Amino acid sequence: MKKILLVLLFLQITITAFSQSVVINKYFNTGVVTGDAIELLVITNNLDMRGMIVKDFSASMGSDNGGKYTFTTDALWASVQSGTLIVLRKDGSSADVVAGGSDFNLDLGLDNATYFTNGGGSFDISTTDMIMIKSAGSGIAGVTGSIHILAGGTAGSQFTSALDPRLRSTATAGTNQFVYANNSTSSISDYNGTDATGAATGLTLGSANNITNDTYIQSLRAAVLPVTLTSFTGKKQTKGVQLNWATASEKNNSYFEVLRSTDGKTFRSVAKVNGNGNSDAVHNYSYTDQSPFAGTNYYQLNQFDFDGKNTKSAVVAVTVDLNKSAFHVYASKEESEIEVSVYSSTNTNAQFTVFNASGRKLLNQTLSLSQGLNLVKIAAPQMQAGLNIATLSTATENLNLKFIK
């Protein structure tokens, strides 16, 4: 009987520990009180945050002397969508107090009395510190009622006395540094344990910490978006990178913008694919990037509604192993043109020539190549079926290959 009770108790504790409705995604220490900031990530959809408490603790996590703020009963907090990133700054600002639909960002100050009640203490994120979000009605003091904790540095008594989920980086947050959740497996379980990084720079409040964190955030948002994206994949093909995605339903879907990046941070638009407006049917989409860069290419979809609102998908990465020998010619008996595929490391001109098996010149044309993979279609009505030899010459190299039309 005792064993059964112990098992039930363990299950109850486990379920409670990992049922957090909102988590601390990162925090920022500027070294001055007014610049410090916290970023929350909402996990549960339509979350009622009224009465919840957010607080920091003293340096070294040894006492409960930090600032304590209670979310007011303002309508802003009555029903917050999953996937919403809430930036809380130590000031009275209200930079962004509108969210919902395709808008998943809030940015406001803890000293704004419309949205928070100051419960005393001194809010000042220290080098070694912990940030906690508590449930409504749990009281501003102590650690009872903790929903989630993010900390940086050696664990102090306040941290060790709190229940899971607790996420801690062994590194701290010095002046102008972050502590953030790595979210390495893109799941809620990452927010308990040590999957966090401290002493970090280069992050942006209100944006994902990294690619895996972005994947998790987008999965939370997908459940409430007007377009239900069921898959998004990328695969290297001979003629570039083929992207495929599918939707289970669409509402007010105008188009998808295809974005590409070489570092996973700065994205640029490479294509636009029209959506299907309103539909409850499954729709499959595809786009081939014919000019990927050598190395890892990162792709993301930016879905636009007819009213201009947009939502970004998770990021997919495709590695393209291109080099100066990536030179191909495609031809068929039925077509009167050939297609040349060539990778160029720079913007340059190249001389493309085709000979038949007897050495007679059939084609001679100058090609303007851009950096990356180039696909060029060339009219070749004079070519006959059989073996041919193609050459491509630039200022730095000469390439040859045989092909059959």
C-alpha positions as CSV (number, residue, x, y, z in Angstrom):
1,M,0.0,0.0,0.0
2,K,2.8,2.4,0.9
3,K,4.5,1.7,-2.5
4,I,1.3,2.5,-4.3
5,L,0.9,5.8,-2.4
6,L,4.6,6.7,-3.2
7,V,4.0,6.0,-6.9
8,L,0.9,8.2,-6.9
9,L,2.7,10.9,-5.1
10,F,5.6,10.8,-7.6
11,L,3.2,11.0,-10.5
12,Q,1.4,13.9,-9.0
13,I,4.6,15.8,-8.4
14,T,5.8,15.1,-11.9
15,I,2.6,16.2,-13.6
16,T,2.6,19.4,-11.5
17,A,6.2,20.1,-12.2
18,F,5.8,20.1,-15.9
19,S,2.4,21.7,-16.3
20,Q,3.7,25.3,-16.4
21,S,1.5,27.7,-18.3
22,V,4.1,30.4,-18.8
23,V,7.9,30.3,-18.5
24,I,10.8,32.8,-18.3
25,N,12.5,32.6,-21.7
26,K,15.3,35.0,-20.9
27,Y,16.4,38.0,-18.8
28,F,18.8,40.9,-19.4
29,N,21.0,42.7,-17.0
30,T,22.1,46.2,-18.1
31,G,24.0,47.0,-15.0
32,V,21.6,49.8,-14.2
33,V,18.1,49.2,-12.8
34,T,16.1,51.0,-15.4
35,G,17.4,48.9,-18.3
36,D,16.8,45.5,-16.8
37,A,14.2,43.3,-18.6
38,I,12.5,39.9,-18.5
39,E,11.0,38.0,-21.3
40,L,8.1,35.6,-20.7
41,L,6.8,32.9,-23.1
42,V,3.2,31.9,-22.8
43,I,2.6,28.1,-23.1
44,T,-1.1,27.7,-22.4
45,N,-3.5,29.2,-24.9
46,N,-6.0,31.8,-23.7
47,L,-4.0,32.1,-20.5
48,D,-5.6,34.2,-17.7
49,M,-2.6,36.0,-16.2
50,R,-4.5,38.3,-13.9
51,G,-3.1,38.1,-10.4
52,M,0.1,36.3,-11.4
53,I,3.3,37.6,-9.8
54,V,6.7,38.2,-11.4
55,K,9.7,38.8,-9.2
56,D,13.5,38.8,-8.9
57,F,15.5,37.9,-5.8
58,S,18.6,39.3,-4.2
59,A,22.1,38.9,-5.5
60,S,23.2,35.3,-4.9
61,M,19.6,34.1,-4.7
62,G,20.0,34.1,-0.9
63,S,17.0,36.3,0.2
64,D,13.6,37.5,-1.0
65,N,14.5,41.2,-1.2
66,G,13.9,41.7,-5.0
67,G,11.1,43.5,-6.7
68,K,7.6,42.0,-6.8
69,Y,4.9,42.8,-9.3
70,T,1.4,41.5,-9.6
71,F,-0.5,41.5,-12.9
72,T,-3.5,43.7,-12.6
73,T,-7.1,42.8,-13.7
74,D,-6.7,44.8,-16.9
75,A,-8.3,43.0,-19.9
76,L,-4.9,42.7,-21.5
77,W,-4.1,39.8,-19.2
78,A,-7.5,38.0,-19.4
79,S,-6.8,35.8,-22.3
80,V,-3.2,35.7,-23.7
81,Q,-2.5,33.4,-26.7
82,S,0.1,30.6,-26.5
83,G,3.4,31.5,-28.2
84,T,3.1,35.2,-27.0
85,L,6.5,36.7,-26.0
86,I,6.0,39.3,-23.2
87,V,8.9,41.7,-22.6
88,L,8.7,43.3,-19.2
89,R,11.0,46.3,-18.6
90,K,11.9,48.2,-15.4
91,D,10.1,51.4,-16.5
92,G,6.6,52.7,-17.0
93,S,6.5,52.1,-20.8
94,S,3.7,50.7,-22.9
95,A,5.5,50.2,-26.2
96,D,3.2,47.3,-27.3
97,V,0.1,46.5,-25.4
98,V,-2.0,45.0,-28.2
99,A,-1.8,41.3,-29.1
100,G,-4.0,38.6,-30.6
101,G,-4.7,37.1,-34.0
102,S,-1.3,37.0,-35.8
103,D,0.3,39.4,-33.2
104,F,2.3,37.4,-30.6
105,N,4.3,40.2,-28.9
106,L,3.8,42.5,-25.9
107,D,6.3,45.0,-24.6
108,L,5.6,47.1,-21.5
109,G,7.0,48.4,-18.2
110,L,6.6,46.9,-14.8
111,D,6.1,50.4,-13.3
112,N,3.0,51.0,-15.6
113,A,0.3,50.9,-12.9
114,T,-2.4,50.0,-15.5
115,Y,-0.9,46.6,-15.9
116,F,1.1,45.9,-12.7
117,T,0.9,46.5,-9.0
118,N,4.2,47.1,-7.3
119,G,4.4,44.9,-4.2
120,G,7.6,46.4,-2.9
121,G,11.2,45.2,-2.8
122,S,14.0,46.4,-5.1
123,F,13.8,45.1,-8.7
124,D,17.4,45.0,-9.9
125,I,18.7,42.0,-11.8
126,S,22.1,41.1,-10.4
127,T,25.0,39.2,-11.9
128,T,23.8,36.1,-10.0
129,D,20.0,36.1,-9.7
130,M,16.8,34.2,-10.3
131,I,13.5,35.3,-11.9
132,M,10.2,33.7,-10.9
133,I,6.7,33.8,-12.2
134,K,4.1,32.7,-9.6
135,S,0.5,31.7,-9.7
136,A,-2.3,34.1,-8.8
137,G,-3.3,34.0,-5.1
138,S,0.1,32.5,-4.0
139,G,1.2,35.7,-2.3
140,I,4.1,37.9,-3.3
141,A,6.5,36.6,-0.7
142,G,8.5,33.4,-0.9
143,V,8.6,30.7,-3.5
144,T,5.3,28.9,-2.9
145,G,3.2,28.8,-6.0
146,S,6.1,29.1,-8.4
147,I,5.2,28.4,-12.0
148,H,8.7,28.7,-13.4
149,I,12.2,29.9,-12.5
150,L,15.1,31.0,-14.7
151,A,18.4,31.6,-12.9
152,G,22.1,32.3,-13.6
153,G,25.0,31.5,-11.3
154,T,25.5,29.4,-8.3
155,A,22.2,28.2,-6.8
156,G,21.3,30.0,-3.6
157,S,18.9,29.0,-0.8
158,Q,15.8,30.6,-2.5
159,F,16.5,28.6,-5.6
160,T,17.1,25.3,-3.9
161,S,14.0,25.6,-1.7
162,A,11.7,26.1,-4.7
163,L,10.0,23.2,-6.6
164,D,10.6,22.3,-10.2
165,P,10.4,23.4,-12.9
166,R,13.6,25.4,-12.3
167,L,16.0,26.2,-15.1
168,R,19.5,27.4,-14.2
169,S,22.7,28.4,-16.1
170,T,25.9,27.9,-14.3
171,A,27.1,31.1,-16.0
172,T,25.9,34.5,-14.8
173,A,24.6,37.7,-16.4
174,G,27.1,40.5,-16.1
175,T,26.6,44.0,-17.4
176,N,24.7,44.0,-20.7
177,Q,24.4,40.2,-20.7
178,F,21.6,37.7,-21.0
179,V,20.7,34.4,-19.3
180,Y,18.4,32.4,-21.6
181,A,16.7,29.1,-22.2
182,N,18.5,27.0,-24.9
183,N,15.3,25.0,-25.5
184,S,17.5,22.4,-27.2
185,T,14.8,19.9,-28.0
186,S,12.1,22.4,-28.7
187,S,9.9,21.0,-25.9
188,I,8.6,22.2,-22.6
189,S,10.8,19.8,-20.7
190,D,13.8,21.9,-21.7
191,Y,12.6,24.5,-19.2
192,N,13.6,22.3,-16.2
193,G,17.2,21.5,-15.4
194,T,20.3,23.1,-16.8
195,D,19.6,23.6,-20.5
196,A,20.3,27.4,-20.3
197,T,23.1,29.8,-21.2
198,G,24.5,32.7,-19.3
199,A,27.0,35.6,-20.0
200,A,25.3,35.9,-23.5
201,T,25.2,38.8,-25.8
202,G,23.6,39.5,-29.2
203,L,20.0,38.4,-28.3
204,T,16.9,40.5,-29.0
205,L,14.1,40.9,-26.5
206,G,10.8,39.8,-28.1
207,S,12.5,37.4,-30.5
208,A,13.5,33.7,-30.2
209,N,16.8,32.8,-28.5
210,N,17.9,30.5,-31.3
211,I,16.6,28.2,-34.0
212,T,15.3,25.4,-31.6
213,N,13.6,28.0,-29.4
214,D,12.0,29.5,-32.5
215,T,10.8,26.0,-33.5
216,Y,9.1,25.6,-30.2
217,I,7.5,29.1,-30.2
218,Q,6.2,28.6,-33.7
219,S,4.6,25.2,-32.6
220,L,2.8,27.0,-29.8
221,R,1.5,29.7,-32.2
222,A,0.5,27.2,-34.9
223,A,-2.4,26.0,-32.7
224,V,-4.1,29.4,-32.8
225,L,-3.1,30.7,-36.3
226,P,-5.7,31.1,-39.1
227,V,-3.4,28.9,-41.3
228,T,-2.7,25.4,-40.0
229,L,0.8,24.5,-41.3
230,T,1.2,20.7,-41.0
231,S,4.7,20.4,-42.4
232,F,7.6,22.4,-43.8
233,T,10.7,20.6,-45.2
234,G,13.6,21.3,-47.4
235,K,15.8,19.0,-49.5
236,K,18.9,19.5,-51.7
237,Q,18.2,18.6,-55.3
238,T,20.4,18.7,-58.4
239,K,18.8,22.0,-59.5
240,G,18.8,23.7,-56.1
241,V,16.9,23.3,-52.8
242,Q,13.3,22.1,-53.0
243,L,11.0,23.4,-50.2
244,N,7.7,21.6,-49.5
245,W,5.0,22.6,-47.1
246,A,1.3,21.7,-46.5
247,T,-1.7,23.2,-44.8
248,A,-4.6,21.4,-43.2
249,S,-6.8,24.5,-43.3
250,E,-6.6,28.2,-44.3
251,K,-8.5,31.3,-43.3
252,N,-7.9,34.7,-45.0
253,N,-4.6,33.4,-46.4
254,S,-3.2,35.7,-49.1
255,Y,0.3,34.4,-49.7
256,F,3.5,32.9,-48.3
257,E,6.8,34.7,-48.5
258,V,9.8,32.4,-48.7
259,L,12.7,33.7,-46.6
260,R,16.4,32.6,-46.8
261,S,19.4,33.2,-44.5
262,T,23.0,32.1,-44.4
263,D,23.3,32.5,-40.6
264,G,19.8,31.7,-39.3
265,K,19.4,35.3,-38.0
266,T,19.1,37.7,-41.0
267,F,16.5,36.6,-43.5
268,R,15.8,37.9,-47.0
269,S,12.8,37.3,-49.2
270,V,13.5,35.0,-52.2
271,A,10.0,34.2,-53.4
272,K,6.3,34.7,-53.1
273,V,3.8,31.8,-53.3
274,N,0.0,32.6,-53.4
275,G,-2.2,31.0,-50.8
276,N,-5.7,29.6,-51.1
277,G,-7.7,32.1,-49.2
278,N,-10.3,30.2,-47.2
279,S,-10.3,26.5,-47.3
280,D,-10.8,23.4,-45.0
281,A,-9.0,21.1,-47.5
282,V,-5.4,20.0,-47.5
283,H,-3.1,22.1,-49.7
284,N,0.4,21.2,-50.7
285,Y,2.9,23.9,-51.8
286,S,6.5,23.8,-53.2
287,Y,9.2,26.1,-54.2
288,T,12.7,25.4,-55.6
289,D,15.5,27.8,-54.7
290,Q,17.6,27.6,-57.8
291,S,20.4,29.8,-56.3
292,P,21.3,28.5,-52.8
293,F,24.6,29.4,-51.2
294,A,27.3,26.9,-50.5
295,G,27.0,25.6,-46.9
296,T,23.9,25.8,-44.7
297,N,20.9,27.6,-46.0
298,Y,18.1,28.5,-43.5
299,Y,14.6,28.8,-44.8
300,Q,11.4,30.2,-43.2
301,L,7.9,30.9,-44.4
302,N,6.2,34.3,-43.7
303,Q,2.5,33.8,-44.1
304,F,0.4,36.9,-44.9
305,D,-3.3,37.4,-44.4
306,F,-5.4,39.6,-46.7
307,D,-5.4,42.2,-44.0
308,G,-1.6,42.4,-44.0
309,K,-1.0,40.5,-40.7
310,N,1.8,38.0,-40.9
311,T,3.1,35.0,-39.1
312,K,6.5,33.2,-39.5
313,S,7.0,29.5,-39.5
314,A,9.7,27.5,-37.9
315,V,13.1,27.5,-39.6
316,V,14.4,24.6,-41.7
317,A,18.1,24.1,-42.5
318,V,19.5,22.6,-45.7
319,T,23.2,22.0,-46.4
320,V,24.3,22.5,-49.9
321,D,27.7,21.1,-50.9
322,L,28.6,23.2,-53.9
323,N,32.0,23.8,-55.3
324,K,33.6,25.0,-58.5
325,S,33.1,21.6,-60.2
326,A,29.3,21.8,-59.8
327,F,28.7,22.1,-63.6
328,H,25.9,20.2,-65.4
329,V,24.0,20.4,-68.7
330,Y,20.5,19.0,-69.1
331,A,19.1,18.2,-72.5
332,S,16.4,16.0,-74.0
333,K,15.5,14.9,-77.5
334,E,12.1,16.6,-77.3
335,E,13.3,20.0,-76.3
336,S,15.0,22.6,-78.6
337,E,16.8,24.2,-75.6
338,I,19.3,23.0,-73.1
339,E,19.7,24.0,-69.4
340,V,23.0,24.8,-67.8
341,S,23.5,24.5,-64.1
342,V,26.7,26.0,-62.7
343,Y,28.0,27.2,-59.3
344,S,30.0,30.4,-59.2
345,S,31.9,31.7,-56.2
346,T,31.7,35.3,-57.5
347,N,29.7,37.4,-59.9
348,T,31.5,36.9,-63.2
349,N,31.1,36.2,-67.0
350,A,31.8,32.7,-68.5
351,Q,32.1,31.5,-72.0
352,F,29.9,28.4,-72.7
353,T,30.6,26.3,-75.8
354,V,29.2,23.1,-77.1
355,F,30.9,20.7,-79.6
356,N,29.5,17.6,-81.2
357,A,31.5,14.3,-81.1
358,S,33.3,15.3,-84.3
359,G,34.6,18.5,-82.8
360,R,32.2,20.8,-84.7
361,K,31.2,23.9,-82.7
362,L,27.4,23.9,-82.3
363,L,27.0,26.7,-79.7
364,N,29.0,29.6,-78.3
365,Q,27.5,32.0,-75.8
366,T,28.6,34.3,-73.0
367,L,26.9,33.7,-69.7
368,S,26.5,36.3,-66.9
369,L,26.9,34.3,-63.6
370,S,25.9,35.4,-60.2
371,Q,27.4,34.2,-56.9
372,G,25.8,30.9,-56.0
373,L,24.0,28.4,-58.1
374,N,23.0,29.5,-61.6
375,L,20.4,27.8,-63.9
376,V,20.4,29.1,-67.4
377,K,18.2,28.0,-70.3
378,I,19.8,28.4,-73.8
379,A,18.0,28.0,-77.1
380,A,19.8,25.3,-79.2
381,P,17.7,24.4,-82.2
382,Q,20.8,23.3,-84.2
383,M,21.7,20.5,-81.8
384,Q,21.0,17.0,-82.8
385,A,20.6,13.8,-80.8
386,G,23.8,12.2,-79.7
387,L,27.0,12.8,-77.7
388,N,28.1,16.4,-77.1
389,I,30.9,18.1,-75.2
390,A,30.3,21.3,-73.2
391,T,33.0,23.6,-72.0
392,L,32.7,26.5,-69.5
393,S,35.6,29.0,-69.2
394,T,36.0,31.9,-66.8
395,A,39.1,34.0,-65.9
396,T,40.1,31.4,-63.3
397,E,39.0,28.0,-64.5
398,N,38.0,25.8,-67.4
399,L,35.4,23.0,-67.0
400,N,34.5,20.3,-69.4
401,L,31.8,17.6,-69.5
402,K,30.0,15.2,-71.9
403,F,26.3,15.0,-72.2
404,I,23.8,13.2,-74.4
405,K,20.8,14.9,-76.0
